[in-house]
Each structure stands twice: as C-alpha cells, then as structure tokens.
Amino acid sequence: MTSSASPLRLGILGAARIAPAALIRPARHVAEARVVAVAARDRDKAARFAQKHGIETAHGSYEALLGDANVDAVYNPLPNGLHGRWTRAALAAAKHVLCEKPFTANADEAAEVAAAAAASGRVVMEAFHYRYHPLALRAREILDAHEIGRIRRVETWLCFPLPRFSDIRYDHALAGGALMDAGCYAVHMARFFGGEEPEVVSATAKLRTPDVDRAMRAEVRYPSGHTGVIHCSMWSSTLLRIFARVEGEHGELRITNPVMPQLWHKLVVVANGKRRVERVSKRPTYEFQLQAFCDAVLRGAPTLTPPSDAVANMRVIDAIYRAAGMHPRQPSA
C-alpha cells in the first residue's frame, strides 16, 4: 500500500490514443492522482506526447518507465496481446497496475497474471470504467431489489463502426477482433446484469479475415435458468448500439449507453405496468475509476474489477470463440 500522504504517481506504458480520456484528463480532477511519466519505444514520440499533455518525464522504453523510482503505478493501454506481458513486468517491478480491457489475450494468461498479482501484494485492476459509475451501481440496486422480479433474459450490445481495417484492433497477432474489443464490454455487461457466470450455448461470427471477427453474436445460459444474448461488432449492419436490457417476470430494465453515460444515458424501468426514467451523474466514468484505483492503492479498498473478475470475463470470451468455431487469442510474440 502506498502512503496516502502524497498523490499516487502514475506512468503510462505507451503513448496511446485512449490515455488522455482514460487517465490524463481524469487525473486533473482526482486530487490523489498525478501522471508523472510516459514511455514509448520511440523516445521522440514519448517526448512529444509528454510535452502535449504536460507530463514531466518521457522514457524511450517500457523497461525504463518500470525502473523509474518516481512511478508508483502504471496504466497499461498497450495492444491486447501485450497486456499480460507488461502487467507481469510491472508487478515484477513492484508497481500497481490499471490495465485496459481485455485483461489479457485469453483466460489461461489471465489466470497467470492473477496469480502474479496475488503474489505481489500490489493492486491490479481491469479498466472496465463503466462499473464504477453511478449508472451501473443504480442498475444493480434495481435488480437486487427485485423490482422487475426474477430475471428471465439478459441482452447486451456494444456495436460501433470501425471501417479502418488497418487498425490494430483487427490484427490477429495483437489479439484483435470484435469480441476482444467491443465484445469484452458486452460480455462483462452480460455477466454483471445477469448476476451469475453464464455458460455459452452457441455463437456465430462474421469475419473480416479467416481468423479475425468483425462481429459476434452469442447465446448464453445462466445457472439459475435465465438466458441471454451478447451482440458486438466493429463493422456490421448494426452500426451503433450500446445498450443493455434485462427482462424479468414483472417487467424490464433498459439502459441506453451504459458504457459512456457521461455523453448521454437513460435508465428505464418498467414494472407492474408502470414506467419511469432515471438519469444519474454526468461525471465521466474514468474519474470514478481513477478514484477507485487510488482508493485501492492508497487505502486498501477493494475494487469492482479485480483480476478474479478479469479471469471470469476471459473464460466467457474464450468459450464464445470456441463456440463460433474459432480459436481464443494468443499473447503477442
């Protein structure tokens, strides 16, 4: 545990496009967090990124950042296939880790990272930022209060258009694919809103290349008997849909944009013939997430997305790939 007398000093592994929204801007609004370093394999790129975002130190390698004594924790937004390797390396360097999703390339690698995290005594948290927002917490309260009765079916969607097929998210060598990118959210929401760990019944992929999916649909079944369907895509006829629906015996819960509610969201509850709409905070999900990470590192608070949860999510992702006649992703060489 890091002393709470001083801010948590964070370094970024890679000059990633997501880093400003996910960490740099949130750190300006979370008093206990400070971004102090960034690393890239090209030091000039790291220096330009650091200058643009007001970061004091730029490193020309990931190893140099991990060896920086002024860094307490690292944010890992590297490509999917590199998440596991560099999270383990960060733990070996005694750093705490906020790792972008998906946690690793597959469930076996996730279990290895979880074991390393447990042995290290350091905080490792998967960056499912939506889980830390009041919208997700409110939806869980409604379900736990049985307002819609016993759950019958859960449906989740995360579909968006990414027609730039040279993007690394379509790169099999970097553990790409729609299920790994958009789908990791849809799987996580199915697990969260479903309240149990689902079994994959069937899955159908739409392919960009023989080994990379551009869209995926999976049917699941939960231990208590309810069912679900998971939709995700980076390029399909469903251009944009970020949505979750939970059908119960007395009504249903509908959540529009559960992932980025700060942009716009709506929570609709229909129960026993009555309908109401709720809206909650527009504060960015990433600020809630960063505060939770600081709470975990500085005060030992539990997180909502620990390595054990990441392993469970990757198990479902692997099972969907297998059900679709494909192979789970592999770590990058």
BELNORRA-V160244 format. One record per residue. N is the residue number from 0. RES is the residue in one letter. SS is DSSP state (H for helix, E for strand, L for the rest). NEAR is the number of other C-alpha atoms within 10 Angstrom. Layout:
((N	RES	SS	NEAR) (N	RES	SS	NEAR))
This chain:
((0	M	L	12) (1	T	L	18) (2	S	L	10) (3	S	L	13) (4	A	L	8) (5	S	L	12) (6	P	L	17) (7	L	E	25) (8	R	E	19) (9	L	E	25) (10	G	E	30) (11	I	E	29) (12	L	E	28) (13	G	L	24) (14	A	L	22) (15	A	L	16) (16	R	L	9) (17	I	L	12) (18	A	H	17) (19	P	H	13) (20	A	H	13) (21	A	H	21) (22	L	H	22) (23	I	H	21) (24	R	H	16) (25	P	H	24) (26	A	H	21) (27	R	L	13) (28	H	L	13) (29	V	L	15) (30	A	L	13) (31	E	L	19) (32	A	E	21) (33	R	E	21) (34	V	E	27) (35	V	E	20) (36	A	E	24) (37	V	E	31) (38	A	E	28) (39	A	L	23) (40	R	L	15) (41	D	L	13) (42	R	H	15) (43	D	H	14) (44	K	H	18) (45	A	H	25) (46	A	H	22) (47	R	H	14) (48	F	H	19) (49	A	H	21) (50	Q	H	13) (51	K	H	9) (52	H	H	13) (53	G	L	13) (54	I	L	19) (55	E	L	12) (56	T	E	18) (57	A	E	25) (58	H	E	26) (59	G	L	18) (60	S	L	17) (61	Y	H	19) (62	E	H	17) (63	A	H	14) (64	L	H	24) (65	L	H	26) (66	G	L	13) (67	D	L	15) (68	A	L	11) (69	N	L	15) (70	V	L	22) (71	D	L	20) (72	A	E	28) (73	V	E	26) (74	Y	E	25) (75	N	E	27) (76	P	L	24) (77	L	L	21) (78	P	L	22) (79	N	H	30) (80	G	H	24) (81	L	H	20) (82	H	H	27) (83	G	H	26) (84	R	H	16) (85	W	H	22) (86	T	H	28) (87	R	H	20) (88	A	H	17) (89	A	H	26) (90	L	H	24) (91	A	H	15) (92	A	L	18) (93	A	L	18) (94	K	L	27) (95	H	E	28) (96	V	E	27) (97	L	E	25) (98	C	E	24) (99	E	L	21) (100	K	L	26) (101	P	L	30) (102	F	L	32) (103	T	L	31) (104	A	L	28) (105	N	L	26) (106	A	H	23) (107	D	H	15) (108	E	H	19) (109	A	H	25) (110	A	H	20) (111	E	H	15) (112	V	H	27) (113	A	H	23) (114	A	H	14) (115	A	H	19) (116	A	H	23) (117	A	H	14) (118	A	H	10) (119	S	H	17) (120	G	L	13) (121	R	L	22) (122	V	L	26) (123	V	E	29) (124	M	E	28) (125	E	E	24) (126	A	L	27) (127	F	L	24) (128	H	H	23) (129	Y	H	22) (130	R	H	21) (131	Y	H	22) (132	H	L	24) (133	P	H	18) (134	L	H	27) (135	A	H	21) (136	L	H	12) (137	R	H	15) (138	A	H	22) (139	R	H	16) (140	E	H	12) (141	I	H	14) (142	L	H	20) (143	D	H	14) (144	A	L	10) (145	H	L	15) (146	E	L	19) (147	I	L	22) (148	G	L	18) (149	R	L	16) (150	I	E	22) (151	R	E	20) (152	R	E	22) (153	V	E	27) (154	E	E	22) (155	T	E	27) (156	W	E	27) (157	L	E	29) (158	C	E	25) (159	F	L	20) (160	P	L	15) (161	L	L	17) (162	P	L	11) (163	R	L	11) (164	F	L	13) (165	S	L	9) (166	D	L	10) (167	I	H	15) (168	R	H	23) (169	Y	H	24) (170	D	L	18) (171	H	H	20) (172	A	H	17) (173	L	H	21) (174	A	L	26) (175	G	L	24) (176	G	L	27) (177	A	H	28) (178	L	H	29) (179	M	H	30) (180	D	H	21) (181	A	H	25) (182	G	H	26) (183	C	H	23) (184	Y	H	25) (185	A	H	27) (186	V	H	26) (187	H	H	23) (188	M	H	27) (189	A	H	28) (190	R	H	21) (191	F	H	15) (192	F	H	22) (193	G	H	24) (194	G	L	17) (195	E	L	14) (196	E	L	19) (197	P	L	24) (198	E	E	17) (199	V	E	24) (200	V	E	15) (201	S	E	18) (202	A	E	21) (203	T	E	18) (204	A	E	22) (205	K	E	17) (206	L	E	15) (207	R	E	16) (208	T	E	12) (209	P	L	9) (210	D	L	16) (211	V	E	24) (212	D	E	26) (213	R	E	26) (214	A	E	25) (215	M	E	25) (216	R	E	19) (217	A	E	22) (218	E	E	20) (219	V	E	22) (220	R	E	20) (221	Y	L	19) (222	P	L	11) (223	S	L	14) (224	G	L	10) (225	H	L	18) (226	T	E	22) (227	G	E	24) (228	V	E	21) (229	I	E	26) (230	H	E	26) (231	C	E	32) (232	S	E	30) (233	M	L	29) (234	W	L	22) (235	S	L	17) (236	S	L	11) (237	T	L	16) (238	L	L	13) (239	L	L	16) (240	R	E	17) (241	I	E	21) (242	F	E	21) (243	A	E	23) (244	R	E	20) (245	V	E	23) (246	E	E	21) (247	G	E	21) (248	E	L	15) (249	H	L	16) (250	G	E	20) (251	E	E	23) (252	L	E	22) (253	R	E	19) (254	I	E	23) (255	T	E	18) (256	N	L	21) (257	P	L	26) (258	V	L	25) (259	M	L	18) (260	P	L	23) (261	Q	L	17) (262	L	L	10) (263	W	L	12) (264	H	L	21) (265	K	E	17) (266	L	E	21) (267	V	E	18) (268	V	E	21) (269	V	E	18) (270	A	E	18) (271	N	L	13) (272	G	L	7) (273	K	E	8) (274	R	E	12) (275	R	E	9) (276	V	E	11) (277	E	E	13) (278	R	L	14) (279	V	L	15) (280	S	L	12) (281	K	L	15) (282	R	L	14) (283	P	L	20) (284	T	H	24) (285	Y	H	24) (286	E	H	22) (287	F	H	19) (288	Q	H	27) (289	L	H	23) (290	Q	H	19) (291	A	H	19) (292	F	H	29) (293	C	H	24) (294	D	H	17) (295	A	H	20) (296	V	H	24) (297	L	H	19) (298	R	H	13) (299	G	L	14) (300	A	L	13) (301	P	L	14) (302	T	L	19) (303	L	L	17) (304	T	L	17) (305	P	E	16) (306	P	H	25) (307	S	H	16) (308	D	H	18) (309	A	H	25) (310	V	H	23) (311	A	H	17) (312	N	H	26) (313	M	H	27) (314	R	H	21) (315	V	H	22) (316	I	H	26) (317	D	H	22) (318	A	H	21) (319	I	H	29) (320	Y	H	23) (321	R	H	15) (322	A	H	18) (323	A	L	18) (324	G	L	14) (325	M	L	18) (326	H	L	15) (327	P	L	19) (328	R	L	24) (329	Q	L	20) (330	P	L	18) (331	S	L	16) (332	A	L	8))
